[in-house]
Amino acid sequence: MAEPIEVNDDTWEELVLNSETPVMVDFWAEWCGPCKMIAPAVHDMAVDYDGQMQVAKLDVDASPKVAMQYGVRSIPAL
């Protein structure tokens, strides 16, 4: 069964930018209530679209560089 992949500032280029399939990224944080609410739907998308796209999760607190680079100012953001 497919699971969302965890990405961070160090793995962003390899796992997202260089992916051979489209990637949907969930920008989230542990303290974010709405992020926790959508987490089951994000997981379901990884399962439902396995082989068609990758679903990735990026913790904005642990990896602020990518979040800033893409202008993520509020979370959750997809």
N, C-alpha and C positions, 0 to 999 in steps of 0.2 A: 504494500500500500504506500502511496506517495505521501510524503510529509513536506511541509514548507522547509526550505533550507535556511539556515542562519547565515547571514552575511554581515560583514563589518567593513571598516575603512580599509583594512588590509586585503580582504578577499573580494571587494566590490568589482574591481576590473575583471578578475578571472571568472567569477561566478555570474556576474550580471552583464557587464559590457561585452564580454567575449562569448556569451552563451549562444549556442546555435539555435535555440528556441526563444520565443518571446518570454520576458520575465515580468511578472507583476510583483512589485515590492510593497510590503506593508511596513510603513515607518511607525514605530510604536515605542512605548516605554513601560516599565514595570508598574509605575505608579498611576498610569493612565486608565481610569475606569472604562471609558468608551472603547479603548483598545482591547480591554479584556472582553467587552461585550461582543466585538466583531471577530474575535479570535476563532470561535467555532466556524464561522462562515469562511474565513480565510483558509482554515484547515480543509473544509469541504471543497473549496475551489481547487486546492492542491490535488485532492483525490479525484474530483470530477474531470479535471483537465490534464490529468497525468499523460505525458507524452505529447501534448499539444502546447503546453507552456509550463514554465517553472513558476512556482510561488516562493517568494523569498521574504524573510523578515529581517528588518534592521532596527536594532535598539538605538534610538537617537541619543540616549545618554552615554552609551558605550562607544558610539561612532558618530560624533557630531560633525566631522568633516564632510561626509557624504550628504548628510541632511542639510547642512549649510550650502553646499555646492548646488543642490537642487532646489533651494529656496523653501524647504519645509519649515514652516513657522508654527504650525499647530498639528496635533496628532489626535486621532489616527489620520494618516494620509496614505493613499494608495497610488 
